[in-house]
Amino acid sequence: MTRVDEFNSFYSSTFADAVQVTYAVCGDRQVAFEATVDAYRRAWRDWTKIRDHHPLGWVRNEAWKLTALSRGTHPLRRKHEEDSDTQLLEALAQLSVDDRRLIVLMTLGNTDLEEASREVGVPAEDGIESVTTALASLEASLRQGIDTIERRMHGLAAATDSLEVPPAAVVRTAAKRGRQRNTVLLVAAAVFVILGGGLVATDGDALASGSALPQRQKIGAERPDVLLDSEKIDKGNLLSTAQVSTLDPESTWKIDGTDENVKNTTPYATCPTKRYADTNPLKVFVRTFAGTGVKEERVAQAIEVSRSESIATSTYARLVQWYSDCEHPRVQLVAAYTVKRPFGDFQILRLRSHRSPERTFTVGFSHSGTVTSTLVHEADGPSGPPINVFARTLNDSVTKVCKDSGGKCTERIQVQRTDPPPTSDAPSYLGIVDLPPIRNIDKVWAGAAVPAKTNPAATQCDNATFTGKDVRRAGARIYVLYQAATLPKQFGVAETVGQFSSPAAAKAFVKKVNARIKACSDKNLSAKIDQHESFRTSRYTGDVWRVGLEVTKGRRAYYRTSLIRRGAYVAQVTFTPAGKYDISQKTFEAMAVRAATRLKYAQ
């Protein structure tokens, strides 16, 4: 391969990645584009020097330096495009430049911490500290968990997809013409880097003198009781086989292993993307148990000791979020419970994997002081342990920890069925974890927002529109199994949610649309309603219908639709099957009930 071919291949395969990283760092698409193109021009001029020394990192670093010199990236001049995540860009802009670059490189740049730290020019140890602080800042600013923020980071790439990439030949030619013109700019960049290096050295001196200790150390200094209490917590605080055996007395239980390694990153259960929810815990303990008997069972308990009560509270919330946002093929959230206690409630979620063999997960989350405890029970089959028994074991898992860490403890608990916790993305709509499995398709559902002006959930029988003087606002989402190549295009789920001016206005809308559906078979001779159920509680009401439309003689196409009201909010959910790819009316009704519970988060 010639030198030209080598550069052309590098340029075409890396430009998209480089420009999206530069954009996320500077926040202005045009500035990022121009700086990235200029960086590749410089790369061609120095190709023989950099070709064997991670050229992509060289380009990204050069592009960043050029954006730093651009007037366009000043906060008062930065241009945020309407088609991008401006809220995330503004949150990133609040971070220091090094912290911002580290976060961007480790997400959009697909680099590990060591490589990202080397590219930014900081020691890996400092990089860990910086990333931890930066992520905590983003979580606080955006009020979302790390996993959601990571998905939003990757979503920034869409803002640069429409950019037209200049041909490699044009970049090489411009590099030759621009050598002399760019000399001044290169000198300025060098001055900037030198000044930046001086500032870094000054900060390093301050750290060495102890005048600017990292936040992690400050917490320990301000709250010595947290460190002292954590010394009392050890693996002896974990559950014993005798305590776990209450979950299924007919099985024989044994301890599989106990782990205290804070650097272990492998998740111990199905839904979490990481092993620990606390990004920088003082201590961790994970114990796994195996049960053998009529069915295969497994229990995992994790204790995370945080550096402050506020961090522990965030850790607890993040753990619950991992499961409420669970996105695994054929995994569905089937029930949620609250364990009422005098000193802080616990939560329990029950999920089911519809793969073969079918498997049920019961997950409990408890929190006391600086300690967060998670208890996971997995068993083959459609049922788990009695929920009251599981709640008692969950309370046992935190009782000794609670006493040793100086928390408030209790043996009095009461278990109540509750609405599931909110998802992090569109909490008032159905979540991915709410959607049912479809025959033998082993793929994950995906949801996306669409305009509600043309109601995607409307059917030929109801023609419902969420517009008019009584509708304050409305939104809609569609859900598809986009990776399932065998599914016809018409298959999917649509949901529209509208807020009305009052509960009375919402009730009138539902009554009118339901009347249209009931009368559909009289007005449209090809339509036939063959299934109809209603559900009512003190909080919400709903109707579920299956309607068949004759498309050819002797052949009908069916769809299922539901109209749900909760206060002043109305949701319409429509499922469009395709031949054998269908669900039962009972399953659809359960999905409609879940949509009703989700409306809680619209209020």
C-alpha positions in Angstrom: 0.0 0.0 0.0 1.4 3.4 -1.0 1.7 6.3 1.4 -1.3 8.0 -0.3 -3.5 4.9 -0.1 -2.6 4.4 3.5 -3.6 7.9 4.4 -6.8 7.7 2.3 -7.8 4.5 4.1 -7.1 6.0 7.5 -9.0 9.2 6.6 -12.2 7.5 5.3 -12.4 5.0 8.1 -11.9 7.5 11.0 -13.3 10.9 10.0 -16.8 10.3 11.2 -15.5 9.2 14.7 -13.1 12.1 14.9 -15.6 14.8 14.1 -18.3 13.5 16.5 -15.7 13.5 19.3 -14.6 17.0 18.5 -18.3 18.2 18.3 -19.1 16.7 21.7 -16.0 18.5 23.2 -16.6 21.9 21.7 -20.4 21.9 21.2 -20.5 23.7 17.8 -21.0 21.5 14.7 -19.4 23.9 12.2 -16.4 24.6 14.3 -15.9 20.9 15.0 -16.1 20.1 11.3 -13.6 22.8 10.2 -11.2 21.9 13.0 -11.4 18.2 12.2 -10.8 18.8 8.5 -7.8 21.0 9.3 -6.5 18.4 11.7 -6.4 15.8 8.9 -4.6 18.3 6.6 -1.9 18.5 9.3 -1.9 14.8 9.7 -1.1 14.4 6.0 1.7 16.8 6.2 3.2 14.9 9.2 2.1 11.4 8.0 5.5 9.8 8.0 6.0 10.9 11.7 2.6 9.9 13.1 1.5 6.9 11.0 2.9 4.4 13.4 2.0 6.3 16.6 -1.8 6.2 17.0 -2.7 8.7 14.3 -6.4 8.9 15.3 -5.5 10.1 18.8 -3.1 12.6 17.2 -5.9 13.9 14.9 -8.4 14.2 17.8 -5.9 16.1 19.9 -5.0 18.4 17.1 -8.7 19.1 16.3 -9.4 19.9 20.0 -6.5 22.4 20.1 -7.9 24.1 17.0 -11.4 24.3 18.5 -9.9 25.8 21.7 -8.5 28.7 19.5 -11.8 29.3 17.7 -14.0 32.3 18.7 -17.0 30.1 17.9 -16.5 27.9 20.9 -16.8 30.7 23.4 -19.9 30.0 25.6 -21.5 33.2 24.4 -20.9 32.5 20.7 -21.2 28.7 20.6 -23.9 27.6 18.2 -26.1 24.7 19.4 -28.1 23.1 16.6 -31.8 22.3 17.2 -31.3 18.7 16.1 -28.9 18.0 18.9 -29.0 17.4 22.6 -28.4 20.9 23.7 -29.1 20.2 27.4 -26.3 17.5 27.4 -23.9 19.8 25.5 -24.5 22.6 28.1 -23.9 20.1 31.0 -20.7 19.0 29.3 -19.6 22.6 28.9 -19.8 23.1 32.7 -17.0 20.5 33.1 -13.3 21.3 32.9 -11.8 20.8 29.5 -9.8 17.7 30.6 -12.8 16.1 32.3 -15.0 16.8 29.3 -12.5 15.2 26.9 -12.1 12.2 29.2 -15.8 11.6 29.3 -16.2 12.1 25.5 -13.2 9.8 24.6 -14.5 7.0 26.9 -18.0 7.1 25.3 -18.0 8.4 21.7 -14.3 7.7 21.3 -14.6 4.1 22.4 -11.3 4.3 24.3 -10.5 2.9 27.7 -9.5 5.0 30.7 -5.7 4.4 30.2 -5.8 5.5 26.6 -8.1 8.4 27.2 -5.9 9.7 30.1 -2.8 9.4 27.9 -4.4 11.3 25.1 -5.6 14.1 27.4 -2.2 14.2 29.1 -3.0 13.2 32.7 -1.9 10.2 34.8 -4.3 7.3 34.8 -4.8 7.6 38.6 -5.8 11.3 38.2 -8.0 10.2 35.2 -10.0 7.9 37.5 -10.6 10.7 40.0 -11.6 13.1 37.2 -14.0 10.8 35.5 -15.7 9.9 38.8 -16.2 13.5 39.7 -17.3 14.5 36.2 -19.9 11.7 36.0 -21.3 12.7 39.4 -21.5 16.2 38.2 -23.4 15.2 35.0 -25.7 13.0 37.0 -26.6 15.9 39.3 -26.9 18.4 36.4 -29.1 16.1 34.2 -30.8 14.2 37.0 -30.3 11.0 35.2 -28.3 7.8 35.8 -24.9 7.0 34.1 -26.5 4.5 31.7 -28.9 7.0 30.3 -26.2 9.7 30.1 -24.0 7.2 28.2 -26.9 6.6 25.7 -27.4 10.3 25.2 -23.6 10.7 24.7 -23.7 8.2 21.8 -26.8 10.0 20.5 -24.7 13.2 19.9 -23.1 11.3 16.9 -26.4 11.9 14.9 -25.7 15.7 14.8 -22.6 15.1 12.6 -24.0 12.4 10.4 -25.3 14.9 7.8 -21.9 16.5 7.3 -20.4 16.0 3.9 -16.9 14.5 4.2 -14.4 16.2 1.8 -12.6 13.8 -0.5 -9.2 12.7 0.8 -7.5 14.2 -2.3 -8.9 17.6 -1.5 -7.6 17.4 2.1 -4.1 16.4 0.8 -4.0 19.2 -1.7 -5.2 21.8 0.8 -2.5 20.6 3.2 0.2 21.5 0.7 -1.3 24.9 0.0 -1.9 25.7 3.6 1.5 24.9 5.1 2.7 28.5 5.1 -0.8 29.9 6.0 -1.2 27.7 9.0 2.2 28.4 10.5 0.9 31.3 12.7 -2.0 29.2 13.9 0.3 26.3 14.8 2.5 28.7 16.8 -0.5 30.0 18.6 -1.6 26.4 19.4 1.9 25.7 20.7 1.7 28.8 23.0 -1.8 27.6 24.2 -0.5 24.2 25.0 2.6 25.6 26.9 0.3 27.9 28.9 -2.0 25.0 29.6 0.9 22.9 30.7 1.9 25.7 33.1 -1.6 25.8 34.6 -1.6 22.0 35.0 1.8 22.2 36.8 0.4 24.9 39.1 -2.6 22.8 40.0 -0.4 19.8 40.6 1.7 21.9 43.1 -1.5 22.9 44.9 -2.6 19.3 45.2 0.8 18.3 46.5 0.6 21.0 49.2 -2.8 19.7 50.3 -4.7 22.9 49.6 -7.0 21.3 47.0 -7.6 17.8 48.1 -9.8 15.7 45.8 -13.5 15.7 46.8 -13.3 11.9 47.7 -10.7 12.7 50.4 -12.6 15.8 51.6 -15.6 13.7 52.3 -13.6 11.3 54.4 -12.1 14.2 56.3 -15.4 16.0 56.9 -17.2 12.8 58.0 -14.8 10.6 59.9 -17.8 8.7 61.3 -18.4 7.3 57.8 -14.9 5.9 57.6 -15.1 4.6 61.2 -18.5 3.0 60.7 -17.3 1.3 57.5 -14.5 -0.4 59.4 -17.2 -2.4 61.3 -18.7 -3.8 58.1 -17.2 -7.0 56.7 -18.2 -10.2 55.0 -19.7 -11.3 58.3 -22.6 -8.9 57.5 -23.6 -11.0 54.5 -26.4 -13.5 54.7 -25.8 -17.1 55.8 -27.1 -20.2 54.1 -29.6 -20.7 56.9 -31.1 -17.2 56.2 -31.1 -17.8 52.4 -32.7 -21.3 52.8 -36.0 -19.6 54.0 -36.5 -18.6 50.3 -37.0 -22.3 49.4 -36.6 -24.7 52.3 -36.9 -27.7 50.0 -33.7 -26.8 48.2 -30.2 -27.5 49.5 -28.2 -24.3 49.7 -24.5 -23.7 49.7 -22.2 -20.6 49.3 -20.7 -20.4 45.9 -18.3 -17.6 46.7 -17.6 -14.3 48.4 -15.9 -11.4 46.6 -14.5 -8.2 48.1 -12.7 -6.9 45.0 -13.8 -3.3 44.3 -12.1 -3.5 40.9 -14.2 -6.4 39.7 -16.5 -5.1 37.0 -18.5 -8.2 36.0 -22.2 -7.8 36.8 -23.6 -10.5 39.2 -27.1 -10.3 37.8 -29.0 -10.0 34.5 -30.0 -6.4 34.1 -27.2 -4.2 35.6 -24.6 -3.0 33.1 -21.9 -2.7 35.9 -21.1 -4.7 39.0 -21.4 -1.8 41.4 -23.7 1.2 41.4 -21.3 3.3 43.5 -18.5 4.4 41.1 -16.1 4.8 44.0 -17.1 2.7 47.0 -15.2 2.4 50.2 -16.0 -1.3 50.4 -17.9 -3.9 48.5 -19.0 -7.5 49.3 -20.7 -9.9 47.0 -21.8 -13.4 48.0 -23.5 -15.9 45.7 -25.5 -19.0 46.7 -26.6 -22.0 44.8 -29.7 -24.0 45.5 -30.4 -27.5 44.3 -33.6 -29.4 44.5 -36.8 -29.5 42.4 -35.5 -26.5 40.4 -32.3 -24.7 39.9 -32.0 -21.6 42.0 -29.4 -18.9 42.6 -29.1 -16.0 45.1 -26.7 -13.1 45.0 -26.3 -10.5 47.7 -24.2 -7.4 47.3 -23.3 -4.7 49.9 -21.8 -1.4 48.8 -20.4 0.9 51.4 -20.4 4.5 50.2 -18.4 7.5 51.4 -21.4 9.5 52.5 -25.1 9.0 53.0 -25.9 11.2 50.0 -23.7 9.0 47.7 -25.4 5.9 49.2 -28.8 7.4 48.3 -27.7 8.0 44.7 -26.3 4.4 44.6 -29.7 3.0 45.8 -31.5 5.0 43.1 -29.1 3.9 40.4 -29.5 0.3 41.3 -33.3 0.5 41.0 -32.9 2.4 37.7 -30.8 -0.4 36.2 -33.7 -2.8 36.7 -36.5 -0.5 35.7 -34.6 0.3 32.5 -33.7 -3.4 31.9 -33.3 -4.0 28.1 -32.7 -7.7 27.6 -34.3 -9.9 24.9 -37.6 -11.4 26.3 -37.2 -10.0 29.8 -40.3 -8.4 31.2 -41.1 -6.6 34.5 -44.1 -8.4 35.9 -44.6 -6.8 39.4 -43.4 -4.2 41.8 -43.6 -4.0 45.6 -42.8 -1.5 48.4 -41.6 -2.8 51.7 -43.0 -0.3 54.2 -40.7 0.3 57.2 -40.6 3.0 59.9 -37.1 4.1 58.9 -37.1 4.1 55.1 -38.9 1.8 52.6 -37.3 -0.9 50.5 -38.3 -1.9 46.9 -38.8 -5.2 45.3 -39.1 -5.9 41.6 -40.1 -9.2 39.9 -38.9 -9.8 36.4 -39.3 -12.8 34.1 -37.1 -14.1 31.3 -39.3 -15.8 28.6 -36.3 -17.5 27.1 -36.0 -21.3 27.4 -36.0 -22.3 30.2 -38.3 -19.7 31.6 -36.7 -17.9 34.6 -38.0 -15.6 37.3 -35.9 -12.9 39.0 -36.9 -11.3 42.3 -34.7 -8.3 43.2 -34.8 -6.4 46.4 -33.1 -3.0 47.2 -32.4 -1.9 50.7 -30.6 1.2 52.1 -29.5 2.2 55.5 -27.1 5.0 56.3 -24.1 4.7 54.0 -24.8 1.1 53.0 -26.8 -0.2 50.1 -27.7 -3.9 49.9 -29.1 -5.8 46.9 -30.6 -9.2 47.0 -31.3 -11.2 43.8 -33.1 -14.5 43.6 -33.2 -16.4 40.3 -35.1 -19.6 39.7 -36.3 -21.7 36.8 -40.1 -21.4 36.1 -42.8 -18.7 36.2 -42.7 -18.1 39.9 -40.3 -17.0 42.6 -40.4 -17.2 46.4 -43.5 -15.8 48.3 -43.0 -12.1 48.3 -43.4 -11.7 52.0 -40.7 -14.3 52.6 -38.4 -12.5 50.2 -39.1 -9.2 51.9 -38.2 -10.7 55.3 -34.9 -12.0 53.9 -34.3 -8.7 52.3 -34.8 -7.0 55.7 -32.5 -9.6 57.3 -29.8 -8.7 54.7 -29.6 -5.2 56.0 -30.3 -5.7 59.8 -26.8 -6.6 60.9 -25.3 -4.0 58.5 -27.7 -1.4 59.9 -26.6 -2.1 63.5 -22.9 -2.1 62.7 -23.1 1.1 60.7 -25.1 3.0 63.2 -28.3 3.1 61.2 -31.9 2.9 62.4 -33.1 -0.7 62.3 -36.5 -2.4 62.5 -38.1 -5.8 62.3 -41.5 -4.3 61.5 -42.2 -4.5 57.7 -45.3 -4.5 55.5 -45.3 -5.4 51.8 -47.6 -3.6 49.4 -48.1 -4.1 45.6 -47.2 -0.7 44.0 -46.7 0.9 40.6 -43.3 0.1 39.1 -40.5 2.8 39.4 -40.2 5.2 36.5 -38.0 4.5 33.6 -35.3 7.1 32.8 -36.5 7.6 29.3 -40.1 8.8 28.8 -41.4 7.6 32.2 -45.1 8.4 31.5 -45.0 5.9 28.5 -44.6 2.2 28.3 -41.0 1.1 28.9 -39.0 -1.5 27.0 -39.3 -3.7 30.1 -43.1 -3.5 30.0 -43.4 -5.0 26.5 -44.2 -8.7 26.0 -42.2 -11.4 24.2 -43.4 -12.2 20.7 -43.3 -15.9 19.8 -39.7 -17.1 19.5 -38.2 -13.8 18.5 -35.1 -13.2 20.7 -34.6 -9.5 20.2 -35.0 -6.3 22.2 -37.8 -3.9 21.7 -36.9 -0.3 20.8 -39.0 2.8 21.4 -38.9 6.2 19.7 -40.8 9.5 20.0 -43.0 10.5 17.1 -45.3 13.5 16.5 -48.7 13.1 18.2 -50.5 15.5 15.8 -51.3 12.5 13.6 -52.2 9.9 16.3 -50.1 6.8 15.5 -52.3 4.7 17.9 -55.6 5.7 16.1 -57.6 3.0 14.3 -60.2 3.0 11.6 -62.9 2.5 14.2 -62.0 5.3 16.6 -60.2 7.9 14.5 -59.1 9.5 17.8 -57.2 12.8 17.6 -55.4 14.3 20.6 -56.0 17.8 19.4 -58.5 20.6 20.2 -59.2 23.2 22.8 -59.4 20.6 25.7 -56.0 19.1 25.0 -53.1 20.9 26.8 -50.3 18.8 25.3 -49.8 15.4 23.7 -46.9 13.1 22.8 -46.5 9.7 21.1 -44.1 6.8 20.8 -43.8 3.8 18.6 -42.2 0.5 19.6 -40.7 -2.1 17.2 -38.5 -5.2 17.2 -36.2 -3.5 14.7 -33.6 -6.3 14.7 -36.2 -9.0 13.8 -35.9 -9.4 10.1 -38.8 -11.9 9.8 -41.4 -9.4 11.1 -43.6 -7.6 8.5 -43.4 -3.8 8.5 -46.9 -3.3 9.9 -46.1 -5.1 13.2 -45.6 -2.9 16.2 -47.0 -1.0 19.2 -48.0 2.7 19.2 -48.9 4.8 22.3 -50.2 8.4 22.4 -50.6 10.2 25.7 -52.5 13.5 26.1 -53.1 15.9 29.0 -56.6 17.4 29.0 -57.8 20.6 30.7 -59.5 18.6 33.4 -60.4 15.1 34.5 -64.0 15.8 33.3 -62.7 16.7 29.8 -60.5 13.6 29.7 -63.5 11.4 30.8 -65.7 13.0 28.0 -63.0 12.2 25.4 -62.7 8.6 26.5 -66.5 8.2 26.5 -66.8 9.6 22.9 -64.0 7.4 21.5 -65.3 4.3 23.2 -68.7 4.9 21.7 -67.2 5.1 18.3 -65.5 1.7 18.8 -68.7 0.1 20.0 -70.6 1.4 17.0 -67.9 0.5 14.5 -69.3 -2.8 13.4 -72.7 -1.2 12.7 -71.2 1.6 10.6 -68.5 -0.5 8.9 -69.8 -3.8 7.8 -66.2 -5.2 7.3 -65.4 -4.5 11.0 -66.1 -7.0 13.8 -65.4 -6.5 17.5 -64.8 -10.0 19.0 -63.1 -9.2 22.3 -63.7 -6.4 24.9 -62.6 -6.2 28.5 -62.6 -3.3 31.0 -60.5 -2.6 34.1 -61.2 -0.2 36.9 -59.4 1.0 40.0 -59.6 4.1 42.2 -56.7 5.5 40.2 -57.4 4.7 36.6 -59.9 3.1 34.2 -59.4 1.4 30.8 -61.1 -0.6 28.0 -59.4 -3.1 25.8 -60.7 -4.1 22.4 -59.8 -6.5 19.6 -61.2 -5.5 16.2 -61.1 -7.4 13.0 -61.3 -5.8 9.5 -62.1 -7.9 6.5 -59.4 -7.3 3.9 -60.4 -10.0 1.4 -63.3 -12.4 1.3 -62.8 -14.8 4.3 -59.7 -13.1 5.6 -59.5 -10.5 8.4 -56.7 -8.3 9.7 -56.8 -7.8 13.5 -55.5 -5.1 15.8 -55.8 -4.5 19.5 -56.4 -1.1 21.0 -57.0 0.3 24.5 -58.1 3.6 25.9 -56.9 4.4 29.4 -57.6 7.4 31.7 -55.9 8.5 34.8 -57.1 11.8 36.1 -56.7 14.4 33.3 -54.4 12.1 31.3 -55.5 9.7 28.6 -53.4 7.1 26.8 -54.3 5.1 23.7 -52.2 2.0 23.1 -52.6 0.0 19.9 -50.9 -3.3 19.0 -50.8 -4.3 15.4 -50.1 -8.0 15.0 -49.0 -9.7 11.8 -50.3 -13.2 11.2 -48.8 -15.6 13.8 -46.9 -12.8 15.5 -49.6 -11.9 18.0 -50.3 -11.8 21.7 -53.4 -12.9 23.7 -56.0 -10.4 24.8 -55.0 -11.1 28.4 -51.4 -10.2 27.6 -52.5 -7.0 25.9 -54.7 -6.1 28.8 -51.7 -6.5 31.1 -49.8 -4.1 28.8 -52.7 -1.6 29.0 -52.8 -1.8 32.8 -49.0 -1.1 32.8 -49.6 1.9 30.6 -52.2 3.1 33.2 -49.6 2.9 36.0 -47.0 4.8 33.9 -49.4 7.7 33.6 -48.6 8.3 37.2 -45.4 9.9 36.1 -47.1 12.3 33.7 -48.9 14.0 36.7 
